[in-house]
C-alpha cells in the first residue's frame, strides 16, 4: 500500500487531509497519521477521526515532548511510556498497519553515545513488549543527522541494533539514509525481511528537507528496482512537509507514478 503522511499539512489540517485521502476510495491508498500526544485538542481530533476512515492507516508515533533516551525514573520517561501506551492502544483498536518510532530527537557528545544507546535500548525493549501486548508492529526508523552533536546510531550502529533485537522490524527512511551514507542495496539484501515500510521524500544529500519525490538528488527509479527486488509489497509512505506546494492532483500523480513504476519492474 502507498500511504500519504499527514505531515504534508499543518496540525489543524489533520482531518481535512485524512478525509480527502479516504474519499479517493482507492484500496491501495492509505494515510499515515501523525499521532501527537502533546496537544489534547489534536489527540481528540485524531480519536474522533479514526472511526470515520475506511482507508488503510498507519501511525507515526509522537516526537514532540517525547524522547527515546529519557532516563529511568525521570518524568520524561513517564511521558515517553504514557504517550506510547495511548498510541499503541489506539493503533490496536483501529488495526493500524504499523506505528513508527524515533529512538531519539537529539544529538550527543561522542563520549555519551554509548551510555545513551544503552538507555534507548532499555526504553525500546519496554515499548516493544507493550507493542507485542497490543499486537501492533512498532517499526524503528533510521534517522537523519542531528542539527547538533553526533547521531545516537550511525549506519553501522543501526545494524548492530538489529542484531541485539532479533525480532525488531524497521521502517527505512530513504532520504535519511541518503544523508547518512546508508548503502540501501546492501542493507536490503541483508535485512529486507525486517523492513516493513519506507518513508520517501527527497533532499540535497546534506540536510533533511522533506522535498517532494522529484525535487532532489535521490533517484527513485533506482529505488523502485531495489524495492521490487528485496521488499515487494511493503508499505511506502510519501512523507512531505507543508513547504511542498503540490496540488492534490499532483500528489495523486506521484502516487500513480510510483505504483506504475514499481509494477512495471519484473
Backbone bond lengths (Angstrom), bond angles and torsions (degrees), N, CA, C in turn:
res aa  C-N    CA-C-N  psi(-1)  N-CA   C-N-CA  omega(-1)  CA-C   N-CA-C  phi
1 X - - - 1.466 - - 1.524 109.91 -
2 X 1.316 116.48 141.85 1.460 122.08 171.39 1.521 107.61 -99.61
3 X 1.330 115.72 129.15 1.453 121.32 179.82 1.524 109.62 -118.71
4 X 1.302 116.30 151.81 1.462 122.47 175.21 1.523 107.70 -110.27
5 X 1.323 115.98 127.63 1.457 120.03 -179.45 1.524 110.78 -78.73
6 X 1.328 115.35 139.90 1.468 119.72 176.20 1.520 112.01 -71.86
7 X 1.346 117.47 -1.76 1.465 120.66 174.68 1.524 110.82 -60.17
8 X 1.325 118.04 -19.86 1.460 121.69 -177.40 1.531 112.08 -65.39
9 X 1.320 117.61 -17.58 1.462 121.38 178.96 1.513 112.14 -120.02
10 X 1.296 116.47 179.01 1.456 121.76 175.38 1.528 109.43 -75.95
11 X 1.329 116.15 165.13 1.464 120.06 179.76 1.525 111.83 -56.84
12 X 1.320 116.12 -35.90 1.462 120.59 -178.41 1.525 112.60 -70.22
13 X 1.338 117.61 -11.06 1.463 121.67 -178.34 1.533 112.80 -99.43
14 X 1.318 117.09 9.73 1.461 120.97 -177.05 1.524 112.11 -50.99
15 X 1.323 116.91 -56.89 1.464 120.68 -176.17 1.527 111.21 -65.91
16 X 1.328 117.29 -39.44 1.471 120.93 -179.67 1.525 111.16 -59.64
17 X 1.334 117.13 -46.55 1.463 121.23 -178.48 1.528 110.75 -67.40
18 X 1.326 116.20 -47.76 1.463 119.90 -178.26 1.528 111.59 -62.72
19 X 1.311 117.09 -41.21 1.470 120.43 -179.87 1.525 111.16 -66.36
20 X 1.325 116.96 -37.54 1.461 120.00 178.22 1.531 110.54 -63.77
21 X 1.328 117.09 -44.19 1.462 120.51 177.56 1.527 110.23 -61.95
22 X 1.321 116.03 -43.90 1.463 121.04 180.00 1.528 111.11 -61.13
23 X 1.307 116.70 -36.37 1.466 121.46 -177.46 1.527 112.80 -70.29
24 X 1.328 117.57 -13.13 1.473 119.46 178.33 1.529 111.41 -69.44
25 X 1.345 115.56 -19.87 1.466 120.64 178.63 1.524 111.61 51.19
26 X 1.331 114.41 45.20 1.461 121.65 179.85 1.524 107.52 -112.72
27 X 1.314 117.17 114.10 1.465 120.43 -175.23 1.528 112.80 -66.81
28 X 1.330 116.90 -12.58 1.464 120.89 179.47 1.529 111.98 -101.55
29 X 1.334 117.33 5.42 1.459 122.05 -177.88 1.526 109.37 -121.39
30 X 1.324 116.08 131.35 1.454 120.41 179.67 1.517 111.59 -137.32
31 X 1.323 116.05 -170.34 1.461 122.06 -176.33 1.526 109.78 -131.50
32 X 1.343 115.53 135.90 1.467 119.77 170.59 1.526 107.14 -101.13
33 X 1.318 114.32 115.51 1.463 122.05 -175.24 1.530 109.61 -93.59
34 X 1.324 116.44 130.80 1.459 120.01 175.17 1.523 107.75 -76.67
35 X 1.325 116.18 117.66 1.475 120.65 -173.92 1.525 110.37 -95.33
36 X 1.314 115.92 65.83 1.469 120.36 177.42 1.525 110.11 -68.16
37 X 1.334 115.13 139.53 1.468 120.49 178.18 1.521 112.44 -116.42
38 X 1.341 117.44 -4.60 1.468 119.87 -174.54 1.529 112.80 -79.98
39 X 1.320 116.82 -15.73 1.461 122.34 -177.01 1.530 107.91 -120.00
40 X 1.328 116.70 111.63 1.462 120.30 -172.94 1.525 112.37 -65.80
41 X 1.334 117.83 -35.98 1.466 119.62 177.21 1.527 111.00 -62.30
42 X 1.332 116.18 -42.72 1.465 120.80 178.35 1.526 109.88 -62.76
43 X 1.325 116.59 -44.68 1.463 120.96 -178.98 1.523 111.05 -61.01
44 X 1.313 117.32 -40.41 1.458 120.48 178.34 1.524 111.10 -66.99
45 X 1.342 116.21 -38.64 1.466 119.61 176.54 1.520 110.67 -61.08
46 X 1.331 116.68 -43.41 1.458 121.04 178.21 1.524 111.05 -60.13
47 X 1.322 116.58 -45.69 1.461 121.02 179.98 1.528 112.41 -63.18
48 X 1.324 117.07 -36.90 1.465 120.90 179.44 1.520 111.74 -75.65
49 X 1.341 116.20 -28.05 1.456 121.30 -177.94 1.526 112.51 -73.78
50 X 1.307 117.22 -43.56 1.468 121.85 -169.77 1.525 114.67 -54.07
51 X 1.335 119.89 -45.41 1.476 118.16 -178.59 1.523 114.04 -68.18
52 X 1.331 117.76 -10.96 1.468 120.35 -179.92 1.524 112.51 -91.45
53 X 1.345 117.96 -10.56 1.459 121.26 -173.96 1.527 111.17 -91.04
54 X 1.319 115.58 138.93 1.464 120.57 174.45 1.521 111.97 -108.92
55 X 1.330 117.50 -14.43 1.464 120.63 -179.43 1.529 109.98 -78.55
56 X 1.324 116.01 162.66 1.448 120.40 175.03 1.517 110.69 -64.25
57 X 1.320 116.62 148.45 1.463 119.37 -179.78 1.522 110.69 -143.73
58 X 1.308 114.86 154.55 1.454 123.00 171.65 1.524 106.84 -134.99
59 X 1.318 115.67 168.57 1.461 121.52 177.60 1.522 109.49 -115.87
60 X 1.312 115.67 140.13 1.464 120.28 160.28 1.509 105.26 -97.13
61 X 1.332 116.70 120.55 1.453 120.40 -177.85 1.516 112.24 -61.06
62 X 1.337 117.12 162.02 1.466 121.82 -176.74 1.520 111.87 -66.93
63 X 1.343 115.83 145.33 1.459 120.09 177.58 1.529 112.23 -139.22
64 X 1.317 117.05 7.63 1.468 121.40 171.00 1.516 107.73 -103.21
65 X 1.331 116.19 128.40 1.474 122.25 -176.06 1.521 112.19 59.26
66 X 1.325 116.70 27.92 1.467 122.87 177.51 1.526 107.08 -137.28
67 X 1.332 117.01 128.48 1.456 120.62 -175.78 1.532 110.90 -135.12
68 X 1.337 115.38 122.48 1.449 121.47 -175.76 1.519 115.30 -71.14
69 X 1.350 117.52 -12.66 1.465 120.13 176.81 1.524 111.18 -105.88
70 X 1.323 117.17 23.40 1.466 120.71 177.17 1.532 110.05 -59.50
71 X 1.315 115.72 138.20 1.461 121.36 -174.11 1.525 112.04 -77.24
72 X 1.319 116.23 149.71 1.475 120.03 179.73 1.520 111.89 -56.91
73 X 1.324 115.79 131.68 1.453 121.08 177.12 1.511 115.13 85.11
74 X 1.337 117.90 -11.51 1.462 120.64 179.31 1.527 110.82 -77.22
75 X 1.324 114.56 157.25 1.459 119.94 176.17 1.525 110.67 -59.97
76 X 1.338 116.17 -31.95 1.466 119.89 -179.43 1.528 111.14 -66.14
77 X 1.318 117.47 -33.39 1.459 119.51 177.10 1.529 110.83 -70.45
78 X 1.321 115.69 -40.19 1.461 119.46 175.58 1.518 110.43 -59.33
79 X 1.343 115.84 -41.94 1.466 120.68 178.52 1.526 110.83 -62.89
80 X 1.327 117.13 -42.69 1.464 121.81 178.15 1.522 110.60 -59.79
81 X 1.309 116.37 -52.21 1.465 120.49 -175.62 1.527 111.43 -67.43
82 X 1.328 116.98 -41.82 1.466 119.96 179.65 1.526 111.39 -64.83
83 X 1.334 116.42 -41.32 1.462 120.23 179.96 1.518 111.00 -61.78
84 X 1.326 116.53 -45.71 1.464 119.00 -178.54 1.523 112.69 -73.89
85 X 1.324 117.33 -26.53 1.465 118.92 173.61 1.528 109.67 -62.14
86 X 1.324 116.53 -43.33 1.457 120.82 179.01 1.535 110.69 -64.54
87 X 1.320 115.52 -44.48 1.465 120.66 -176.63 1.523 111.17 -67.60
88 X 1.327 117.72 -45.80 1.461 120.85 -178.77 1.525 111.48 -64.61
89 X 1.333 115.85 -39.76 1.459 119.83 177.85 1.522 110.88 -62.27
90 X 1.326 116.13 -43.39 1.465 120.36 -179.95 1.528 110.93 -67.46
91 X 1.326 116.49 -40.45 1.468 120.37 178.96 1.515 111.20 -62.40
92 X 1.324 116.50 -38.76 1.468 120.21 178.84 1.522 110.94 -66.78
93 X 1.326 116.11 -41.11 1.465 120.49 -176.86 1.526 111.03 -61.41
94 X 1.345 116.44 -36.90 1.463 119.45 -176.20 1.535 112.52 -108.40
95 X 1.325 116.30 15.69 1.471 122.65 173.67 1.531 111.61 52.62
96 X 1.317 115.47 48.03 1.468 120.05 177.82 1.525 110.33 -67.33
97 X 1.303 116.42 148.38 1.462 122.01 -171.71 1.527 112.33 -68.20
98 X 1.317 117.63 -34.71 1.458 122.04 177.34 1.524 109.23 -168.37
99 X 1.321 115.46 168.31 1.464 122.89 172.57 1.528 107.04 -126.19
100 X 1.323 117.17 126.29 1.464 122.27 -178.85 1.528 109.57 -88.16
101 X 1.344 115.18 138.02 1.466 120.64 -177.14 1.524 111.19 -124.80
102 X 1.348 116.09 131.24 1.458 122.92 171.16 1.521 108.88 -97.31
103 X 1.322 117.19 125.37 1.468 120.04 -178.50 1.524 112.99 -77.93
104 X 1.311 118.16 -11.28 1.466 122.29 172.90 1.518 109.16 -166.77
105 X 1.324 115.00 164.31 1.466 121.85 172.14 1.527 110.45 -119.90
106 X 1.336 117.91 11.61 1.464 121.52 -168.72 1.530 111.64 -126.15
107 X 1.335 113.81 169.63 1.452 122.31 166.70 1.521 108.90 -106.94
108 X 1.342 116.91 164.33 1.455 120.64 -171.16 1.529 111.54 -135.61
109 X 1.322 114.98 153.74 1.456 120.06 170.38 1.526 108.09 -70.71
110 X 1.334 116.72 144.52 1.469 118.96 -177.95 1.527 113.59 -52.36
111 X 1.320 116.87 -40.61 1.461 120.25 -176.92 1.523 112.67 -69.10
112 X 1.337 117.44 -18.18 1.469 121.13 -175.74 1.522 113.71 -97.57
113 X 1.309 117.15 -9.89 1.466 119.43 -171.27 1.525 112.32 -60.91
114 X 1.313 117.04 -45.18 1.465 119.75 -177.50 1.517 111.85 -60.99
115 X 1.330 116.47 -42.62 1.461 120.28 -179.66 1.525 110.65 -63.19
116 X 1.328 116.60 -46.90 1.462 119.21 -176.78 1.526 112.60 -75.21
117 X 1.331 117.57 -23.14 1.462 118.65 170.17 1.528 109.89 -62.41
118 X 1.333 116.14 -43.07 1.470 119.77 179.01 1.520 111.03 -63.66
119 X 1.333 116.80 -40.85 1.464 120.69 178.03 1.525 110.22 -63.47
120 X 1.322 116.18 -45.06 1.469 120.04 -178.22 1.521 110.72 -63.05
121 X 1.318 116.96 -36.49 1.457 120.44 -178.62 1.524 111.83 -71.84
122 X 1.332 116.63 -34.39 1.466 118.94 175.70 1.527 110.23 -66.16
123 X 1.338 116.82 -42.31 1.462 120.30 177.66 1.528 111.15 -65.58
124 X 1.327 116.23 -42.03 1.460 120.39 179.12 1.523 110.74 -62.77
125 X 1.323 116.99 -41.35 1.455 120.64 179.48 1.526 111.10 -58.43
126 X 1.334 116.36 -43.01 1.468 120.23 178.03 1.530 110.31 -63.47
127 X 1.339 117.06 -45.77 1.463 120.04 -176.84 1.527 111.68 -67.14
128 X 1.324 117.14 -34.07 1.464 119.62 176.52 1.522 111.18 -65.43
129 X 1.314 116.72 -36.34 1.470 119.49 176.64 1.521 110.80 -65.69
130 X 1.331 116.77 -39.85 1.463 120.35 177.99 1.533 110.59 -67.88
131 X 1.326 117.05 -39.39 1.463 120.33 177.35 1.529 110.43 -63.20
132 X 1.331 116.24 -40.79 1.459 120.36 177.72 1.531 110.71 -63.12
133 X 1.326 116.35 -39.54 1.468 120.78 177.70 1.527 110.71 -58.62
134 X 1.331 116.34 -41.17 1.463 120.64 -178.01 1.529 112.85 -85.75
135 X 1.329 117.45 -8.30 1.452 119.78 -177.24 1.515 113.46 72.38
136 X 1.330 116.32 32.70 1.469 122.59 -176.98 1.519 109.20 -111.91
137 X 1.328 116.45 139.84 1.463 121.47 178.25 1.528 108.94 -86.43
138 X 1.338 116.19 105.22 1.462 121.83 177.45 1.519 107.69 -89.86
139 X 1.330 117.00 115.47 1.463 122.48 -175.46 1.518 110.07 -105.04
140 X 1.324 116.73 123.17 1.458 121.59 176.62 1.527 109.05 -82.31
141 X 1.318 115.80 129.52 1.465 121.78 -177.86 1.522 110.60 -96.90
142 X 1.331 116.68 137.06 1.463 120.46 169.42 1.527 108.17 -71.23
143 X 1.322 116.54 135.79 1.459 120.19 -172.48 1.524 111.81 -106.19
144 X 1.329 115.21 161.88 1.459 121.64 176.47 1.529 109.39 -78.76
145 X 1.323 116.33 -179.40 1.459 120.28 176.72 1.519 109.95 -72.57
146 X 1.338 118.30 140.87 1.466 120.41 179.46 1.521 111.09 -71.54
147 X 1.315 115.82 159.53 1.465 121.01 179.03 1.524 110.83 -64.96
148 X 1.334 116.75 -34.49 1.458 122.34 178.70 1.525 109.08 -137.49
149 X 1.320 116.08 149.35 1.449 120.00 178.32 1.519 112.26 78.67
150 X 1.326 114.98 -171.42 1.450 121.49 -178.49 1.526 110.67 -101.38
151 X 1.344 117.10 154.65 1.466 119.24 178.97 1.523 110.77 -66.93
152 X 1.318 116.00 149.18 1.458 119.86 176.88 1.524 110.21 -64.01
153 X 1.332 116.57 -42.33 1.461 122.08 179.04 1.526 109.23 -125.88
154 X 1.318 116.33 122.43 1.454 120.57 169.33 1.528 108.60 -75.51
155 X 1.319 116.53 177.07 1.464 120.15 176.34 1.530 110.04 -56.31
156 X 1.329 116.26 -43.65 1.462 120.28 -179.80 1.525 111.15 -66.94
157 X 1.329 116.21 -40.64 1.465 120.47 178.94 1.528 111.01 -62.98
158 X 1.328 116.18 -36.46 1.467 120.33 -178.84 1.526 110.05 -63.14
159 X 1.329 116.02 -39.29 1.467 118.95 176.31 1.523 111.21 -66.78
160 X 1.330 116.42 -37.07 1.463 119.91 176.59 1.529 110.31 -62.76
161 X 1.326 116.17 -38.78 1.460 120.62 177.43 1.526 110.61 -58.08
162 X 1.314 116.38 -40.50 1.470 120.10 178.50 1.528 111.19 -63.29
163 X 1.313 116.48 -38.10 1.466 118.79 179.79 1.526 111.50 -69.80
164 X 1.337 116.66 -28.12 1.462 120.46 -179.51 1.528 112.25 -80.43
165 X 1.340 116.52 -20.65 1.466 122.14 178.83 1.533 107.82 -125.03
166 X 1.326 117.71 82.79 1.471 120.58 -172.49 1.524 114.85 -60.01
167 X 1.327 117.88 -23.61 1.466 119.27 -179.16 1.528 112.37 -99.35
168 X 1.324 117.01 4.34 1.460 121.34 -177.45 1.523 111.11 -71.39
169 X 1.339 116.39 132.64 1.458 121.92 171.48 1.524 109.43 -107.15
170 X 1.317 116.10 157.81 1.462 119.83 -173.23 1.522 111.50 -133.16
171 X 1.322 113.43 160.39 1.457 122.97 166.70 1.523 106.55 -113.17
172 X 1.306 116.70 128.49 1.459 120.48 178.25 1.528 109.48 -100.61
173 X 1.320 114.44 119.05 1.458 120.99 171.72 1.524 106.52 -87.11
174 X 1.312 116.23 109.53 1.460 121.54 -174.04 1.528 110.99 -62.71
175 X 1.322 116.88 -37.23 1.460 120.48 -179.57 1.527 111.41 -69.97
176 X 1.335 117.48 -37.80 1.465 120.11 174.46 1.529 110.12 -61.79
177 X 1.321 115.62 -44.77 1.452 119.40 179.55 1.513 112.71 -62.55
178 X 1.314 117.18 -34.29 1.462 121.57 178.48 1.524 110.50 -63.08
179 X 1.324 116.18 -37.71 1.470 121.32 179.87 1.527 111.54 -72.50
180 X 1.328 116.68 -40.71 1.464 120.44 -173.33 1.524 113.86 -87.86
181 X 1.325 117.10 -4.63 1.461 119.95 177.67 1.515 114.69 87.97
182 X 1.327 116.72 22.29 1.458 120.63 177.00 1.529 110.19 -67.69
183 X 1.325 115.94 125.99 1.475 120.54 173.03 1.523 106.02 -83.27
184 X 1.312 116.05 99.59 1.453 121.01 -170.73 1.526 111.95 -61.94
185 X 1.322 117.45 -42.34 1.468 118.47 -178.15 1.524 111.12 -65.49
186 X 1.328 117.40 -42.68 1.465 120.16 178.75 1.528 109.79 -62.22
187 X 1.324 116.06 -44.39 1.463 119.47 -178.89 1.530 111.18 -62.91
188 X 1.322 116.41 -47.14 1.460 119.68 -178.34 1.520 112.10 -66.99
189 X 1.315 117.10 -33.80 1.464 119.29 179.08 1.521 111.29 -65.14
190 X 1.339 116.97 -29.10 1.473 121.37 179.69 1.522 113.03 -93.09
191 X 1.335 116.27 -35.86 1.463 119.68 -169.41 1.518 113.60 -125.78
192 X 1.320 117.79 14.06 1.459 120.21 -175.55 1.516 113.61 -56.27
193 X 1.335 117.05 -31.65 1.468 120.20 -179.69 1.519 112.54 -67.73
194 X 1.332 117.03 -15.57 1.464 120.84 179.70 1.525 112.65 -104.28
195 X 1.318 117.09 -2.26 1.470 122.06 177.09 1.525 107.73 -90.85
196 X 1.322 116.34 109.02 1.461 120.79 -175.38 1.528 112.93 -99.27
197 X 1.332 117.01 -12.12 1.466 119.68 -178.81 1.518 109.54 -164.16
198 X 1.333 115.09 164.04 1.459 122.85 178.46 1.530 109.34 -131.34
199 X 1.329 115.55 146.88 1.460 122.02 163.64 1.522 107.02 -103.50
200 X 1.325 116.00 131.85 1.458 121.16 177.58 1.514 110.55 -119.32
201 X 1.320 115.59 132.19 1.465 125.09 167.48 1.517 105.49 -163.89
202 X 1.304 119.50 -170.34 1.460 119.87 -175.31 1.520 110.93 -137.03
203 X 1.339 115.50 164.27 1.469 121.03 -179.89 1.522 109.84 -161.24
204 X 1.342 115.42 -175.34 1.462 121.14 -178.59 1.527 112.88 -93.69
205 X 1.321 117.32 6.01 1.450 121.15 -178.69 1.508 114.23 87.02
206 X 1.333 116.70 0.04 1.464 120.24 -177.51 1.522 112.42 -117.11
207 X 1.328 116.95 -44.78 1.462 120.52 -177.62 1.527 110.60 -131.12
208 X 1.319 114.87 158.51 1.464 122.38 -175.56 1.525 109.35 -82.59
209 X 1.321 116.79 95.64 1.467 121.48 -169.29 1.523 114.24 -103.30
210 X 1.309 118.91 -14.34 1.462 122.86 179.07 1.523 112.27 51.32
211 X 1.329 115.42 44.51 1.457 120.20 174.46 1.529 109.76 -75.83
212 X 1.333 115.62 167.91 1.456 119.71 178.50 1.521 110.62 -71.18
213 X 1.312 115.61 166.85 1.460 124.23 -166.69 1.525 114.07 -51.11
214 X 1.327 118.10 -38.02 1.460 121.47 -172.73 1.527 113.02 -103.70
215 X 1.311 118.16 9.53 1.463 122.13 -176.11 1.529 109.31 -111.59
216 X 1.337 116.29 78.21 1.450 120.30 -179.43 1.521 110.85 162.07
217 X 1.319 115.47 -166.63 1.455 121.46 -172.39 1.533 114.25 -98.19
218 X 1.309 117.44 -4.45 1.470 119.76 -179.06 1.525 109.64 -81.77
219 X 1.323 115.56 133.22 1.466 122.06 -179.68 1.527 108.23 -94.28
220 X 1.328 116.57 102.75 1.457 119.12 -177.68 1.523 113.62 -81.62
221 X 1.318 117.06 -12.62 1.462 119.21 169.42 1.535 108.74 -66.52
222 X 1.325 115.73 -42.16 1.468 120.20 177.51 1.526 110.69 -67.53
223 X 1.341 116.69 -38.94 1.466 119.14 177.25 1.523 110.62 -59.22
224 X 1.325 117.19 -42.42 1.463 120.81 -177.16 1.528 110.99 -57.96
225 X 1.322 116.94 -36.75 1.468 120.30 179.29 1.530 110.57 -67.06
226 X 1.348 116.37 -42.38 1.464 119.61 179.18 1.529 110.50 -67.30
227 X 1.316 115.48 -40.10 1.467 120.59 178.51 1.525 110.54 -58.44
228 X 1.315 116.11 -48.46 1.459 119.87 -176.59 1.532 111.64 -69.23
229 X 1.337 116.36 -28.89 1.459 119.99 -178.89 1.530 111.50 -76.85
230 X 1.350 116.89 -41.60 1.459 119.95 -169.92 1.533 115.16 -111.49
231 X 1.322 117.75 -26.29 1.475 119.45 -173.29 1.530 112.12 -138.46
232 X 1.318 118.83 44.68 1.474 119.19 -176.44 1.526 111.70 -60.54
233 X 1.317 114.49 138.03 1.456 119.92 176.49 1.514 115.35 85.98
234 X 1.327 118.52 -5.95 1.465 120.12 179.74 1.534 110.39 -74.06
235 X 1.313 115.39 154.87 1.463 119.51 -178.31 1.521 111.69 -65.71
236 X 1.321 114.91 144.17 1.462 123.09 175.04 1.517 107.59 -125.22
237 X 1.327 116.27 129.25 1.468 121.61 -179.67 1.524 109.02 -116.35
238 X 1.327 116.82 121.86 1.466 120.71 170.30 1.524 106.98 -80.10
239 X 1.329 115.62 112.77 1.466 120.63 -174.06 1.532 109.33 -116.47
240 X 1.317 115.37 89.47 1.454 122.10 -179.92 1.532 109.96 -106.51
241 X 1.329 115.69 156.98 1.456 120.70 176.15 1.529 109.98 -98.47
242 X 1.349 117.21 167.28 1.472 119.64 -175.30 1.520 115.18 -59.13
243 X 1.338 117.94 -22.20 1.468 118.95 -179.99 1.522 112.44 -70.04
244 X 1.328 117.57 -12.77 1.468 120.70 176.14 1.522 108.06 -77.33
245 X 1.300 115.47 108.54 1.466 120.46 -173.83 1.517 111.28 -94.79
246 X 1.324 115.75 69.94 1.456 120.26 175.22 1.518 109.37 -99.39
247 X 1.312 116.09 141.45 1.457 119.45 170.71 1.527 108.49 -72.06
248 X 1.314 116.59 165.26 1.466 119.91 177.16 1.521 110.80 -61.22
249 X 1.327 116.45 -38.39 1.467 120.24 179.09 1.523 110.46 -64.46
250 X 1.329 116.95 -41.28 1.463 120.62 179.56 1.527 111.13 -66.42
251 X 1.315 116.41 -37.77 1.464 120.24 178.17 1.528 110.39 -63.75
252 X 1.317 116.80 -43.85 1.466 120.22 177.98 1.529 111.47 -66.51
253 X 1.318 117.35 -31.90 1.464 120.49 175.59 1.525 110.91 -63.32
254 X 1.336 116.74 -37.62 1.463 119.95 178.24 1.529 111.00 -69.32
255 X 1.324 116.51 -38.42 1.464 120.34 175.11 1.527 109.56 -59.65
256 X 1.324 116.62 -45.95 1.465 120.86 -179.72 1.523 111.24 -64.71
257 X 1.336 116.66 -42.61 1.472 119.99 178.92 1.521 110.38 -59.00
258 X 1.306 116.38 -45.28 1.455 120.81 -178.47 1.532 111.34 -63.57
259 X 1.334 115.65 -47.84 1.471 119.97 179.88 1.527 111.28 -62.00
260 X 1.334 116.75 -43.55 1.458 119.99 -178.49 1.522 111.90 -69.32
261 X 1.323 116.58 -39.82 1.466 120.54 179.30 1.515 111.20 -61.46
262 X 1.329 116.47 -44.45 1.461 120.84 179.38 1.524 111.27 -66.75
263 X 1.316 116.20 -42.73 1.475 119.28 -176.41 1.516 112.79 -66.77
264 X 1.345 117.90 -24.70 1.453 120.95 -177.87 1.526 113.32 -83.67
265 X 1.337 116.16 -7.82 1.471 120.02 179.72 1.517 109.79 -87.50
266 X 1.296 116.11 124.09 1.475 121.45 -177.84 1.521 110.08 -100.82
